[in-house]
Amino acid sequence: MPRQTALLNSIGVTAAVLAAAAAWAPAAGAAIGDVAAIDGPSADIRELGGTAMAADGTGGVVYRKDVDGRPHIFAAQFLDGKWGAPRRVDNGDNQRFESSWPAIAAGNGGRLMVVWVQEFGASDRMFSAMLQPGARRFEAPVPVDLQVGDSSAGTWPYLSMSPGGQAWVVYRVVTDTQPSSVPPGNVLGEFRAARSVGLTWTSMGAPINRNAASGQPTPSAQNRPRIGVDQFGNAVAAWQELDNDFIPRIYARRLFTSGQPGIALQVSPATFADKPQSGGADQFDLGVGRYGDAVVGWRQQPADGSGFPRPRALAAQLPLVYSEKAAKFGDARALDSGPDGPSAGPVSVSSSDPDLLAGYPANGAILTVDGSDAALEVPERVDAGASPDPGMPGVELGASGAAAFAWRSNSGNRGTVAVRERRSDGVASDRALSAPRGGQVDDVALDGSGLGDALVGFSQGAGAGRQIGGTFVNAPPDVFNVQTPLSWVRSSKVDLEWDPSAHAIGGVTYSVVIDDDTVADGLKATKATLATKELDDGKRTVTIIATDSAGQETTSVEATLKVDRRAPQVKVTARGRSVRVSVRDNKGASGVNREATRASFGDGARAAGSKAGTHFYGRPGRYRVRVQAVDAAGNRRAVTRTVVIR
């Protein structure tokens, strides 16, 4: 889910950033990249617009920068593990005036899409432009909506894209900034949604509001509408709107590629813990997973009778689209430590059904919460205690449990971006990063691949020292399975196959390990052929090690390879009037196949179905004993012995 933000006011703080940087030194083997100086230092840089990352690890960052005294839109692409040079997005004769409200989304292959608003007389216009895979410049701007009204009232577009390039945008069109029909501090307006179809846009046709006449709080960065797109191109949108009692609530809808919207769902409830919630729900976020699962997190304001004296952090989940419960959100649950806990700030969330990850600031600390649709864990503090105002953290959850986090950490006129990588096994690495010229960090935006990887963009410094920086979190490859033959192998070669280890940034190579011995390495394919003569007979343990471009290793789930290339041993012993036949297999091998093992004794007698037996002859003579021994792997040994019975 792309994180699209706006310039936040710098706030003087007192904690020591230098101490924080020392506490957050990079751990050995950490895969948090160094800072890339994307643009600046320059007084022409205005603000960060957002960051986006696709499932394959490509993505980019968007921001505003003055050109000849007018603000225009620029974007830098992240491709092949590195940041590219900024490109101007709003090119063309119809882009001569001020551009504002940039938002960005990413698809696989390096595809980027940016939307923005261009001022135009009485009603401003919204455009989009695409950077196609392999292209060097953005295509010509395409109209999204040529009637968005006065954008200075707060358009706040939010853009999201599927891996295959299907994009949705949601935005606000304010129609009345001082309405008499709603309480002061609210406006009237429409939340609109549109879907990209090729190079054009198709509007939903009607606003997605529950009721456009009910009003909504005055637009801000933390009540902007949100949207997320699943891998099939369907979307979930969320927004803040007044209910029938003029209380701000969070609502959401599913939006389908058919052009049909789902019903408006109330996410933030009118009651919580059996108490009425007449305080507003605000400062919310939306996370949408690969299969249409979603989570909304928000700050719930207290009110008389609410049961708590300070703002709380709450969340509710929407099951994946195939679920029989997909039509509504589950009950709201507390992300915080309880009604007597510290005041919660803006909530950030990420979804990977049935799991969720949330983060929020509370009294200067960054708290994160892992959980699922069954239970939530207790909040965990992840910051180094360096910034009393870390702002809204960025969080990204992968399907394996790997995660990425980022937030600002300022002290006076100095600042850093705190970045954390958490592997799927729970081991975390941290770095405190800064653009070359330093200064306060005023905005941080994070977006991820769905595998625990993330891109982080940020704006830092003031005046002539203003900078746009970027970094990345490269999560280790995901755990994967190995396929070995189910039956015993007796051939001279054996084929192994394994699932690709899901990863985003850079490539992955594989090593084949048999019983702790590496027998092949540097493989790019997900298969290998081994000579069984190099392997001991028996049940061998097979693992595949995936190594990414940062040297991070992930070991597959263990598999068993059963090798048996030697036939059973046969022993024929004559004593007196009897002969004893015994068949045995090698230690650890497949074992004798009794049903297929047979013996004939030269006097017309035969035997089968046993590994050993004794035959008695009726009279003396020379007899030819023939034994056909077979093991479970299919190895055969034929033995003929002549015995003399006296």
C-alpha distance (Angstrom), angle and dihedral (degrees) to the residues before:
residue distance angle dihedral
M1 . . .
P2 3.80 . .
R3 3.76 115.5 .
Q4 3.79 108.4 -138.6
T5 3.75 116.0 -177.1
A6 3.77 142.6 166.0
L7 3.75 135.1 -134.4
L8 3.78 112.1 -69.2
N9 3.77 123.7 -155.5
S10 3.76 112.6 -99.9
I11 3.78 111.6 -115.6
G12 3.79 123.8 -157.6
V13 3.80 112.1 -122.7
T14 3.75 134.8 178.3
A15 3.82 109.4 -142.0
A16 3.78 118.2 109.2
V17 3.79 113.2 -103.1
L18 3.78 92.6 -170.8
A19 3.78 90.0 57.6
A20 3.78 89.3 48.6
A21 3.79 91.7 51.7
A22 3.79 90.2 52.4
A23 3.79 91.3 48.9
W24 3.79 90.3 48.6
A25 3.80 99.4 49.9
P26 3.81 112.5 152.2
A27 3.78 113.7 -89.5
A28 3.79 119.5 -128.6
G29 3.79 110.1 -86.2
A30 3.80 93.6 12.3
A31 3.79 113.6 153.6
I32 3.79 98.6 -147.8
G33 3.77 108.6 124.2
D34 3.77 128.1 -129.8
V35 3.79 118.3 -101.5
A36 3.78 116.5 -83.5
A37 3.81 113.2 -149.8
I38 3.80 96.9 -135.6
D39 3.80 97.6 175.8
G40 3.77 138.5 -8.2
P41 2.86 161.6 -27.0
S42 3.79 84.9 -142.6
A43 3.78 137.5 131.5
D44 3.82 86.9 -140.2
I45 3.82 92.2 72.9
R46 3.78 110.5 99.7
E47 3.80 112.3 177.1
L48 3.76 146.6 -33.5
G49 3.80 115.3 -97.0
G50 3.79 101.8 -169.1
T51 3.79 149.5 -71.5
A52 3.80 129.9 -108.3
M53 3.81 134.4 -171.2
A54 3.80 129.4 -172.7
A55 3.79 127.2 -144.6
D56 3.82 91.0 -99.2
G57 3.81 93.9 56.5
T58 3.80 98.2 -102.5
G59 3.78 121.2 119.7
G60 3.76 143.6 115.2
V61 3.77 151.5 -139.2
V62 3.82 129.8 -108.5
Y63 3.81 130.1 -156.0
R64 3.81 143.9 157.9
K65 3.77 124.2 -105.6
D66 3.79 133.4 171.8
V67 3.79 119.6 -110.2
D68 3.80 115.1 -174.0
G69 3.77 89.3 -15.2
R70 3.83 96.7 -50.9
P71 3.82 125.3 100.1
H72 3.81 115.9 -115.7
I73 3.80 135.8 174.1
F74 3.81 125.0 -97.4
A75 3.79 131.6 178.6
A76 3.81 134.8 -171.0
Q77 3.79 120.5 -154.0
F78 3.81 125.8 -136.7
L79 3.80 108.5 -148.1
D80 3.80 134.6 156.1
G81 3.79 90.7 4.3
K82 3.80 97.7 -55.3
W83 3.79 140.9 84.6
G84 3.80 120.2 -108.5
A85 3.79 130.4 -147.5
P86 3.82 118.6 -77.2
R87 3.80 117.3 -92.3
R88 3.77 126.1 -160.2
V89 3.80 110.2 -116.9
D90 3.81 105.8 -172.5
N91 3.80 99.1 65.8
G92 3.81 125.4 155.6
D93 3.78 143.5 64.4
N94 3.81 92.1 -76.2
Q95 3.82 90.7 59.3
R96 3.80 100.2 65.5
F97 3.80 96.8 114.5
E98 3.80 132.7 63.6
S99 3.79 117.4 -51.2
S100 3.79 121.1 -153.8
W101 3.81 145.1 161.5
P102 3.83 99.2 45.4
A103 3.81 119.5 -171.4
I104 3.81 128.9 177.9
A105 3.81 139.4 -155.3
A106 3.81 132.9 -179.8
G107 3.80 135.9 -146.8
N108 3.78 131.2 -172.3
G109 3.78 120.7 -71.7
G110 3.79 95.8 37.4
R111 3.81 95.0 -63.3
L112 3.81 113.6 158.4
M113 3.79 130.2 -175.1
V114 3.79 125.0 -169.4
V115 3.80 129.1 -172.9
W116 3.79 125.6 -167.0
V117 3.80 142.8 157.7
Q118 3.81 123.2 -107.7
E119 3.79 116.8 -159.1
F120 3.79 113.4 -118.6
G121 3.79 123.3 168.9
A122 3.79 116.9 -77.9
S123 3.81 95.1 -10.7
D124 3.78 123.3 35.5
R125 3.79 123.5 -141.0
M126 3.80 133.7 -129.2
F127 3.81 120.4 -141.8
S128 3.78 138.2 176.8
A129 3.79 134.4 -155.6
M130 3.79 131.1 -167.1
L131 3.78 131.5 -144.3
Q132 3.79 103.1 -156.1
P133 3.82 123.2 -149.5
G134 3.79 108.9 -78.7
A135 3.82 93.9 9.5
R136 3.79 123.1 131.2
R137 3.78 98.4 -151.6
F138 3.76 140.4 26.9
E139 3.78 117.8 -94.0
A140 3.79 121.2 -112.8
P141 3.81 114.6 -70.0
V142 3.81 116.7 -89.2
P143 3.83 122.5 -154.1
V144 3.79 116.0 -110.4
D145 3.81 99.1 172.3
L146 3.80 123.9 -9.6
Q147 3.81 93.7 -166.3
V148 3.82 111.4 57.1
G149 3.80 95.5 135.2
D150 3.77 122.6 -139.6
S151 3.80 102.3 -9.7
S152 3.80 92.2 -165.6
A153 3.81 86.3 78.4
G154 3.80 88.7 68.5
T155 3.83 122.3 -79.0
W156 3.81 94.1 176.2
P157 3.84 99.9 -179.8
Y158 3.79 119.0 -161.1
L159 3.80 120.4 -159.2
S160 3.80 132.3 -164.7
M161 3.81 134.0 174.0
S162 3.81 137.0 -164.9
P163 3.82 119.4 -126.5
G164 3.80 88.8 -101.6
G165 3.80 94.0 54.4
Q166 3.82 104.4 -97.5
A167 3.80 106.6 143.5
W168 3.79 136.0 -165.9
V169 3.79 128.7 -170.7
V170 3.79 128.7 -165.3
Y171 3.79 122.8 -169.3
R172 3.78 144.3 159.3
V173 3.80 128.2 -110.2
V174 3.81 110.7 -166.7
T175 3.80 112.1 -149.1
D176 3.83 100.5 176.7
T177 3.80 126.5 19.3
Q178 3.82 95.5 -173.8
P179 3.79 107.1 34.6
S180 3.78 119.6 172.5
S181 3.80 92.9 -152.3
V182 3.82 96.1 71.2
P183 3.82 134.0 43.6
P184 3.82 119.8 -83.7
G185 3.79 114.8 -83.6
N186 3.80 92.0 45.7
V187 3.79 135.1 94.7
L188 3.78 137.4 -160.5
G189 3.76 119.2 -118.5
E190 3.77 150.6 124.2
F191 3.77 130.9 -97.6
R192 3.78 105.8 -144.9
A193 3.80 130.1 -168.9
A194 3.79 130.6 -164.7
R195 3.80 134.9 -178.7
S196 3.78 126.3 -145.3
V197 3.80 115.4 -123.4
G198 3.78 108.6 -173.8
L199 3.79 105.7 -51.6
T200 3.81 95.3 -22.2
W201 3.78 135.3 71.4
T202 3.79 130.4 -124.3
S203 3.79 117.7 -157.1
M204 3.78 122.0 -142.5
G205 3.79 84.9 -120.6
A206 3.79 96.3 -130.7
P207 3.80 132.0 47.2
I208 3.78 114.6 -89.8
N209 3.83 92.7 -136.9
R210 3.76 117.2 122.1
N211 3.81 86.2 -128.4
A212 3.81 120.2 -6.9
A213 3.81 90.2 -158.6
S214 3.80 93.7 58.2
G215 3.80 94.6 76.6
Q216 3.78 134.1 -134.9
P217 3.80 136.5 -129.3
T218 3.79 117.5 -85.1
P219 3.85 107.5 -77.5
S220 3.80 118.9 -94.7
A221 3.79 139.4 156.8
Q222 3.78 92.2 -95.3
N223 3.80 98.3 48.2
R224 3.80 96.6 44.3
P225 3.81 113.8 129.2
R226 3.79 116.3 -96.6
I227 3.78 133.8 -150.4
G228 3.80 135.4 -177.8
V229 3.82 130.3 -171.8
D230 3.80 126.0 -146.5
Q231 3.79 123.9 -142.5
F232 3.81 91.6 -90.6
G233 3.80 94.6 56.2
N234 3.80 98.0 -105.0
A235 3.79 117.8 127.3
V236 3.78 145.6 -152.3
A237 3.81 118.8 -148.1
A238 3.81 127.6 -167.0
W239 3.79 132.4 -170.6
Q240 3.82 144.1 163.1
E241 3.79 118.9 -106.8
L242 3.80 138.5 160.2
D243 3.80 115.5 -102.4
N244 3.80 123.3 -139.6
D245 3.82 89.5 -78.8
F246 3.84 91.9 51.2
I247 3.82 92.1 -107.9
P248 3.83 114.6 141.3
R249 3.81 110.3 -115.0
I250 3.79 134.6 170.9
Y251 3.80 117.0 -114.2
A252 3.81 132.9 -178.1
R253 3.80 142.3 -173.4
R254 3.76 137.8 -167.0
L255 3.81 112.6 -122.3
F256 3.79 118.6 -158.6
T257 3.80 132.7 -154.0
S258 3.80 87.2 -121.5
G259 3.80 86.7 72.3
Q260 3.78 93.0 -111.7
P261 3.81 120.0 124.1
G262 3.77 123.5 -144.0
I263 3.78 120.6 -126.1
A264 3.80 120.1 -74.1
L265 3.81 109.0 -96.7
Q266 3.79 123.9 -157.2
V267 3.80 106.5 -132.8
S268 3.81 103.9 176.1
P269 3.80 106.5 59.3
A270 3.79 131.1 -131.0
T271 3.81 88.4 -130.9
F272 3.80 131.8 34.8
A273 3.80 126.2 -177.0
D274 3.82 87.2 -0.4
K275 3.81 91.8 -60.0
P276 3.81 127.5 111.8
Q277 3.78 116.4 -106.7
S278 3.78 107.3 -149.0
G279 3.81 91.4 154.8
G280 3.77 116.6 93.7
A281 3.80 128.6 -97.4
D282 3.80 110.5 -131.6
Q283 3.82 146.1 146.2
F284 3.81 92.2 53.4
D285 3.78 137.2 167.3
L286 3.81 136.2 -162.6
G287 3.79 128.7 -145.4
V288 3.82 121.5 -170.9
G289 3.80 122.8 -167.0
R290 3.79 132.6 -149.5
Y291 3.80 95.9 -88.3
G292 3.78 101.2 42.2
D293 3.79 95.8 -85.4
A294 3.78 113.6 142.1
V295 3.77 142.9 -175.8
V296 3.80 128.4 -161.2
G297 3.79 120.7 -161.4
W298 3.78 123.8 -171.2
R299 3.78 145.5 164.7
Q300 3.80 112.7 -106.9
Q301 3.78 114.2 -150.3
P302 3.82 119.0 -141.4
A303 3.80 124.0 -117.9
D304 3.79 138.5 168.2
G305 3.78 108.1 -54.7
S306 3.81 95.2 8.3
G307 3.79 92.8 119.3
F308 3.81 97.7 -123.2
P309 3.81 133.9 72.1
R310 3.82 100.1 -149.7
P311 3.82 136.1 44.9
R312 3.81 113.4 -77.6
A313 3.82 133.6 -155.3
L314 3.82 114.1 -122.5
A315 3.80 135.9 170.9
A316 3.80 140.7 -172.5
Q317 3.81 130.4 -164.3
L318 3.80 132.6 -139.1
P319 3.83 112.7 -153.9
L320 3.79 121.8 -124.8
V321 3.78 116.2 -77.4
Y322 3.83 94.1 -102.7
S323 3.79 93.4 56.7
E324 3.78 121.0 106.0
K325 3.82 84.8 -130.4
A326 3.82 94.4 53.2
A327 3.81 93.5 110.2
K328 3.79 97.0 75.0
F329 3.79 144.6 25.1
G330 3.76 120.1 -102.4
D331 3.77 122.6 -116.8
A332 3.79 118.9 -63.7
R333 3.80 114.1 -99.4
A334 3.79 132.0 -165.4
L335 3.79 117.5 -106.7
D336 3.79 91.8 -173.8
S337 3.80 133.1 73.0
G338 3.80 95.4 -96.9
P339 3.80 144.4 -71.7
D340 3.80 92.7 -55.7
G341 3.80 95.3 50.7
P342 3.81 127.3 108.4
S343 3.79 122.4 -70.1
A344 3.79 112.0 -81.9
G345 3.79 123.6 -134.6
P346 3.81 130.2 -157.0
V347 3.81 113.1 -31.2
S348 3.81 125.0 -132.5
V349 3.82 121.5 -165.9
S350 3.80 142.7 -176.3
S351 3.82 128.6 -167.7
S352 3.81 133.6 -148.3
D353 3.80 106.1 160.5
P354 2.96 123.0 -84.2
D355 3.80 90.5 8.0
L356 3.78 132.2 69.2
L357 3.78 138.3 -171.4
A358 3.80 124.5 -157.5
G359 3.78 135.8 -179.4
Y360 3.77 134.8 -173.9
P361 3.82 140.4 159.6
A362 3.79 119.9 -109.0
N363 3.81 121.5 -179.9
G364 3.80 91.5 -24.6
A365 3.81 95.2 -46.9
I366 3.80 126.0 110.9
L367 3.79 109.6 -132.4
T368 3.80 124.4 -170.3
V369 3.78 129.7 -167.3
D370 3.80 128.5 -160.4
G371 3.76 121.2 -164.2
S372 3.76 149.8 129.2
D373 3.76 138.3 -133.3
A374 3.81 86.7 -80.3
A375 3.82 102.6 50.2
L376 3.79 145.2 -11.9
E377 3.78 124.7 -131.6
V378 3.79 122.6 -131.1
P379 3.83 115.8 -87.0
E380 3.81 115.3 -87.8
R381 3.78 123.8 -153.0
V382 3.80 111.0 -132.6
D383 3.82 104.9 170.5
A384 3.79 128.3 90.5
G385 3.80 93.3 -124.7
A386 3.79 94.6 -107.5
S387 3.80 104.3 127.3
P388 3.81 128.9 46.9
D389 3.82 89.1 -161.1
P390 3.82 109.3 38.9
G391 3.80 92.8 157.8
M392 3.78 124.6 -146.6
P393 3.81 109.0 -21.5
G394 3.77 122.2 -137.0
V395 3.81 115.1 -125.6
E396 3.80 130.9 -175.4
L397 3.82 126.1 -175.9
G398 3.80 125.2 -161.4
A399 3.78 125.1 -153.0
S400 3.82 90.6 -109.9
G401 3.81 92.9 53.7
A402 3.80 93.6 -99.7
A403 3.79 110.8 138.7
A404 3.80 145.1 -178.2
F405 3.79 130.6 -150.1
A406 3.81 135.7 -174.5
W407 3.80 136.3 176.7
R408 3.80 139.7 154.7
S409 3.79 124.4 -95.8
N410 3.81 116.9 -167.1
S411 3.78 136.7 176.8
G412 3.78 118.5 179.8
N413 3.79 107.7 -50.1
R414 3.81 92.8 -19.8
G415 3.76 126.9 86.1
T416 3.78 147.5 165.5
V417 3.77 138.6 -167.5
A418 3.79 112.2 -119.0
V419 3.82 111.5 -145.3
R420 3.79 126.3 -175.0
E421 3.79 129.8 -170.4
R422 3.81 116.4 -163.5
R423 3.78 116.9 -168.8
S424 3.78 122.0 -143.5
D425 3.82 89.2 -102.4
G426 3.81 89.9 59.0
V427 3.81 97.3 -106.4
A428 3.82 110.1 138.2
S429 3.81 134.0 -156.5
D430 3.81 123.8 -165.4
R431 3.79 137.3 -163.4
A432 3.79 134.4 -180.0
L433 3.80 109.0 -147.5
S434 3.78 136.8 -173.0
A435 3.79 137.4 -177.5
P436 3.83 113.2 -110.2
R437 3.82 97.3 -97.1
G438 3.81 94.9 43.3
G439 3.78 123.2 -155.4
Q440 3.77 131.5 140.4
V441 3.79 117.5 -34.2
D442 3.79 107.0 -131.5
D443 3.80 102.2 174.3
V444 3.81 137.2 24.5
A445 3.81 126.1 -176.2
L446 3.82 125.4 -173.8
D447 3.79 131.7 -175.2
G448 3.79 131.0 170.6
S449 3.78 146.6 -152.8
G450 3.79 96.8 -123.9
L451 3.81 89.7 -107.3
G452 3.80 99.4 80.3
D453 3.81 95.0 -87.4
A454 3.79 118.1 120.8
L455 3.78 145.0 -179.9
V456 3.79 118.3 -138.6
G457 3.78 123.0 -160.6
F458 3.79 124.3 -178.0
S459 3.79 143.6 172.2
Q460 3.79 119.7 -135.8
G461 3.77 139.9 175.3
A462 3.79 133.2 21.4
G463 3.79 138.2 -105.2
A464 3.78 114.0 -9.8
G465 3.82 88.6 -4.0
R466 3.81 94.8 61.6
Q467 3.83 112.6 133.6
I468 3.80 142.1 177.4
G469 3.80 113.2 -145.6
G470 3.77 135.5 -178.6
T471 3.77 140.2 -167.8
F472 3.78 138.3 165.0
V473 3.78 142.7 -137.1
N474 3.80 113.4 -137.2
A475 3.80 108.5 -160.1
P476 3.81 118.8 -155.8
P477 3.81 116.7 -101.2
D478 3.80 115.1 -81.2
V479 3.80 122.6 -102.7
F480 3.81 112.4 -94.4
N481 3.81 142.0 -177.9
V482 3.80 132.7 -105.7
Q483 3.80 124.6 -142.9
T484 3.81 117.3 -146.4
P485 3.82 128.1 170.1
L486 3.78 111.4 -79.0
S487 3.81 92.9 -142.3
W488 3.77 131.0 56.9
V489 3.80 115.6 -77.8
R490 3.82 120.6 -133.9
S491 3.81 99.9 159.0
S492 3.79 122.9 106.1
K493 3.81 91.1 -111.3
V494 3.78 135.3 35.2
D495 3.80 129.4 -161.5
L496 3.80 120.0 -137.8
E497 3.79 124.5 -168.1
W498 3.78 132.4 -177.4
D499 3.77 138.9 -176.1
P500 3.79 116.9 -98.6
S501 3.78 111.1 -96.0
A502 3.79 103.8 -119.5
H503 3.79 111.0 -120.4
A504 3.78 138.1 149.0
I505 3.81 116.6 -162.4
G506 3.80 117.1 58.3
G507 3.78 127.8 -20.4
V508 3.79 133.4 -57.5
T509 3.80 129.5 -134.5
Y510 3.78 126.4 -165.5
S511 3.79 136.5 -139.0
V512 3.80 124.6 -163.0
V513 3.79 115.2 -138.3
I514 3.82 123.1 -169.5
D515 3.79 115.2 -171.2
D516 3.82 91.4 -22.9
D517 3.82 92.8 -49.2
T518 3.81 117.7 114.0
V519 3.81 107.4 -133.0
A520 3.83 98.8 171.0
D521 3.79 134.3 14.2
G522 3.78 143.0 171.3
L523 3.80 91.7 46.3
K524 3.80 119.0 158.3
A525 3.80 95.7 -177.3
T526 3.79 122.2 77.3
K527 3.79 94.6 -124.2
A528 3.79 139.7 60.7
T529 3.80 138.1 -174.6
L530 3.79 116.9 -139.4
A531 3.80 130.9 -165.5
T532 3.79 106.3 -123.4
K533 3.80 92.1 -151.8
E534 3.80 86.1 75.4
L535 3.81 91.0 58.0
D536 3.76 130.5 75.8
D537 3.77 116.7 -119.9
G538 3.78 114.9 -101.5
K539 3.76 138.0 54.9
R540 3.78 108.6 -30.6
T541 3.82 125.1 -166.4
V542 3.80 113.4 -126.4
T543 3.80 125.1 -162.9
I544 3.77 130.6 167.1
I545 3.80 120.1 -147.8
A546 3.81 116.8 -149.8
T547 3.82 114.5 -156.6
D548 3.80 121.0 -168.6
S549 3.79 131.0 -153.9
A550 3.82 90.8 -87.9
G551 3.80 92.3 54.5
Q552 3.80 93.1 -107.2
E553 3.79 113.2 148.7
T554 3.78 132.0 -150.8
T555 3.79 123.0 -175.1
S556 3.77 120.6 -143.5
V557 3.75 125.7 -125.1
E558 3.82 108.0 -80.2
A559 3.79 119.4 -99.8
T560 3.79 131.7 -171.3
L561 3.79 123.7 -123.4
K562 3.81 114.2 -164.6
V563 3.80 112.1 -153.5
D564 3.81 125.8 -178.4
R565 3.81 118.1 157.9
R566 3.81 99.2 156.5
A567 3.77 125.0 84.2
P568 3.82 121.8 -127.1
Q569 3.79 120.7 -86.8
V570 3.83 119.2 -110.9
K571 3.78 125.9 -156.4
V572 3.83 124.1 -171.5
T573 3.83 117.7 -172.3
A574 3.83 126.6 177.7
R575 3.79 121.7 -156.9
G576 3.79 124.4 169.7
R577 3.82 110.2 -47.1
S578 3.85 92.7 -15.6
V579 3.76 141.0 74.6
R580 3.80 124.9 -157.6
V581 3.79 122.8 -151.7
S582 3.82 121.7 -166.9
V583 3.80 130.7 177.4
R584 3.77 124.4 -165.7
D585 3.77 135.4 170.5
N586 3.76 128.0 -138.2
K587 3.79 118.6 -85.4
G588 3.78 111.6 -82.6
A589 3.80 92.5 7.6
S590 3.79 127.7 124.6
G591 3.80 96.0 -81.9
V592 3.79 133.6 -124.4
N593 3.79 117.5 -55.3
R594 3.78 98.5 -136.2
E595 3.79 96.2 -170.6
A596 3.80 91.9 55.3
T597 3.83 95.9 42.1
R598 3.82 113.3 95.2
A599 3.79 139.6 171.6
S600 3.83 135.6 -165.9
F601 3.81 120.6 -164.1
G602 3.81 104.1 -157.4
D603 3.79 96.0 -111.0
G604 3.80 96.4 80.0
A605 3.78 94.4 -88.7
R606 3.82 120.5 124.2
A607 3.81 136.2 -175.3
A608 3.83 135.8 -164.5
G609 3.79 141.3 164.1
S610 3.78 98.1 49.7
K611 3.78 138.8 89.8
A612 3.81 93.6 -143.6
G613 3.76 139.5 15.4
T614 3.84 146.2 152.1
H615 3.83 125.3 -124.8
F616 3.83 124.2 -161.3
Y617 3.83 120.5 -150.1
G618 3.79 122.4 -142.2
R619 3.80 96.7 -144.0
P620 3.80 140.3 11.5
G621 3.77 121.6 -87.3
R622 3.77 147.5 103.2
Y623 3.78 113.4 -65.6
R624 3.79 132.1 -175.8
V625 3.82 112.6 -137.0
R626 3.80 116.1 -159.6
V627 3.84 122.1 -168.3
Q628 3.82 126.3 -172.6
A629 3.85 107.4 -165.8
V630 3.81 120.6 -170.5
D631 3.79 130.1 179.0
A632 3.81 130.3 -154.9
A633 3.80 91.4 -96.2
G634 3.81 91.1 57.6
N635 3.80 97.2 -107.1
R636 3.82 110.7 148.0
R637 3.76 134.5 -158.6
A638 3.81 123.3 -172.9
V639 3.81 115.5 -161.7
T640 3.81 127.6 -176.6
R641 3.79 121.1 -170.5
T642 3.80 131.1 175.0
V643 3.77 113.6 -141.4
V644 3.79 128.6 -170.5
I645 3.78 116.7 -142.3
R646 3.80 115.2 -163.8
